[in-house]
């Protein structure tokens, strides 16, 4: 069997509204604007997955089960194994710098390495590739998820089970306004994703300016009384 045919991609993510509840990409835009940013990031991950032509599944927060982040991810991964796939590649919505060629390299690497990890600059991960024979449920659940210690925790996980890790190139994930600003700075000006982000930001700035102008006008009415038309000649 070819390496890609027994491998499935799993996009493990919050829905856009839930993502905007915990991440503020552009603080001045509020939840509505940040939801729009989150939606673009999610769509980018889906587009990247589709370009690989590998089977892929999504698991949003509304379909996740478990009391902890580790339990929810473990249950989602086990659901993919239950479908008959031997390898699972998990990605989120927060690493737009990863392209489909990066993903396509993972199945081949899983042939010689039970674990393939994409390290993020903050100590977390933007990708987890795992063969079923390297998966240990409780140890996986107990990893220090959503902390800067996740990479070191995975090294211990691998050592305990005598599994080798292949580390992909380091990438920055997008967790806050500083990360998002760095992304906008690094993306080429003609990059479609950057243009979409700029369009969203500009649209909310226009709304903000209009709202501020209306606010000034209403204050004028409040303190100066209603406007009157000029007297008839």
C-alpha positions in Angstrom: 0.0 0.0 0.0 1.3 3.4 -0.9 2.2 5.7 2.0 -0.6 8.2 1.2 -3.5 5.8 0.9 -3.4 4.8 4.6 -3.1 8.3 5.8 -5.8 10.8 6.7 -5.7 14.5 7.6 -7.6 15.7 10.6 -8.3 19.4 11.0 -8.9 19.9 14.7 -10.2 23.3 15.4 -12.7 25.6 17.2 -15.3 27.2 15.0 -14.6 30.8 14.0 -16.8 32.4 16.7 -15.3 30.3 19.5 -11.8 31.0 18.2 -12.5 34.8 18.4 -13.6 34.3 22.0 -10.1 33.3 23.0 -7.9 35.0 20.4 -7.8 38.7 19.6 -6.0 39.1 16.2 -6.9 42.8 15.9 -8.2 44.1 19.2 -9.8 47.2 17.8 -12.1 45.2 15.6 -13.9 43.4 18.4 -15.4 39.9 18.2 -17.1 40.3 14.9 -14.0 41.4 13.1 -11.8 38.7 14.8 -14.4 36.1 13.8 -13.9 37.1 10.2 -10.1 36.7 10.6 -10.6 33.3 12.3 -12.8 32.2 9.5 -10.2 33.0 6.9 -7.6 31.0 8.8 -9.9 28.0 9.0 -10.6 28.2 5.3 -6.9 28.4 4.5 -6.3 25.2 6.5 -9.2 23.4 4.6 -7.9 24.7 1.3 -4.4 23.4 2.1 -5.7 20.0 3.1 -7.8 19.7 -0.1 -4.8 20.5 -2.3 -3.0 17.4 -1.0 -5.8 15.1 -2.4 -5.4 13.0 0.8 -8.6 12.0 2.7 -9.3 14.7 5.3 -11.8 15.2 8.1 -12.8 18.2 10.2 -13.5 18.1 13.9 -14.8 21.4 15.3 -15.4 22.1 19.0 -19.1 21.4 18.6 -18.3 17.8 17.7 -15.4 17.2 20.1 -15.9 15.0 23.1 -13.9 14.9 26.4 -13.3 16.9 29.5 -9.8 18.1 28.6 -8.1 19.3 25.4 -6.0 16.1 25.4 -9.1 13.9 25.7 -10.9 15.7 22.9 -7.9 15.3 20.6 -7.3 11.7 21.5 -11.0 10.8 20.8 -10.8 12.6 17.5 -7.7 10.8 16.5 -9.1 7.4 17.5 -12.1 8.2 15.4 -9.8 8.4 12.3 -8.0 5.1 13.3 -11.5 3.5 13.6 -12.1 4.3 9.9 -9.2 2.1 9.0 -6.4 4.6 8.5 -3.0 3.7 10.0 -1.6 7.3 10.0 -3.2 10.5 11.2 -1.9 14.0 10.5 -3.5 16.6 12.8 -3.4 20.2 12.0 -5.2 23.3 13.4 -6.2 26.6 11.9 -3.4 28.7 13.1 -0.4 28.1 10.8 -1.2 29.7 7.4 2.5 29.5 6.5 2.2 25.7 6.0 1.4 24.7 2.4 0.2 21.5 0.8 3.7 20.4 -0.1 4.6 20.4 3.5 1.7 18.1 4.2 2.4 15.8 1.3 5.9 15.1 2.7 4.5 13.8 6.0 3.2 10.3 4.9 6.6 9.3 3.5 8.3 10.4 6.7 5.9 8.4 8.7 7.1 5.2 7.0 10.5 5.6 8.7 9.4 7.6 11.8 6.4 6.7 14.0 6.0 10.4 14.9 6.3 13.5 12.7 6.0 16.9 14.5 5.7 20.4 13.2 7.2 22.7 16.0 5.9 26.2 16.5 8.1 29.1 17.6 6.2 29.3 21.0 7.0 25.7 22.1 3.7 24.3 20.8 3.0 22.4 17.6 1.3 23.3 14.3 1.2 19.6 13.1 1.1 16.2 14.6 1.7 13.1 12.4 1.2 9.8 14.2 1.3 6.2 13.2 -1.3 4.1 15.0 1.4 1.8 16.4 3.0 4.8 18.2 -0.2 6.0 19.8 -0.6 5.6 23.6 -3.9 7.0 24.7 -3.3 8.0 28.3 0.3 9.3 27.8 -1.1 11.3 24.8 -3.9 12.8 26.9 -1.5 13.7 29.7 0.8 15.8 27.5 1.1 19.5 28.5 -1.3 20.7 25.8 -1.7 24.4 25.1 1.6 25.2 26.9 5.1 26.1 25.8 6.2 22.7 27.2 4.4 20.6 24.6 7.5 20.0 22.5 9.5 18.8 25.4 6.6 16.7 26.6 6.4 15.0 23.2 10.1 14.2 23.4 9.5 12.4 26.7 6.4 10.7 25.2 8.6 9.4 22.3 11.5 8.3 24.6 9.1 6.3 26.9 7.8 4.3 23.9 11.1 4.1 22.1 9.7 6.0 19.1 11.7 8.4 16.9 10.4 11.8 16.0 11.0 13.5 12.7 10.9 17.3 13.2 9.6 19.5 10.4 10.8 23.1 10.0 9.8 25.5 12.7 6.8 27.7 11.8 5.0 30.5 13.6 1.4 29.8 14.6 -1.1 32.7 15.1 -2.3 33.0 18.6 -2.5 36.7 19.3 -2.3 40.2 17.8 1.5 40.2 17.8 1.6 36.9 15.8 -1.0 38.2 13.4 0.9 41.4 12.8 4.1 39.4 12.1 2.1 37.3 9.6 0.9 40.4 7.8 4.5 41.7 7.7 5.9 38.5 6.3 3.3 37.7 3.7 4.0 39.1 0.2 1.9 42.1 -0.7 0.3 40.1 -3.5 -0.5 37.1 -1.4 -4.3 36.5 -1.6 -4.6 35.7 2.1 -2.9 38.9 3.1 -5.1 40.9 0.7 -8.2 39.2 2.3 -7.0 40.2 5.8 -6.3 43.8 4.8 -9.7 44.0 3.2 -11.3 42.8 6.5 -9.3 45.3 8.5 -10.1 48.2 6.2 -13.8 47.4 6.2 -13.9 47.5 10.0 -11.8 50.7 10.1 -14.4 52.3 7.8 -17.2 51.2 10.0 -15.3 52.5 13.0 -14.8 55.9 11.4 -18.4 56.1 10.4 -19.5 55.2 13.9 -17.2 57.8 15.4 -18.5 60.5 13.0 -22.1 59.6 13.9 -21.2 59.7 17.6 -19.9 63.2 17.3 -23.0 64.3 15.4 -25.3 62.8 18.0 -23.3 64.6 20.8 -23.8 67.9 18.9 -27.5 67.4 18.8 -27.6 66.5 22.5 -25.8 69.6 23.6 -27.0 72.1 21.0 -30.5 71.1 20.4 -32.1 70.0 17.1 -30.9 71.5 13.8 -33.3 74.0 12.2 -33.6 74.8 8.5 -32.7 78.4 7.5 -35.6 80.9 7.7 -37.7 81.3 4.5 -36.9 84.5 2.5 
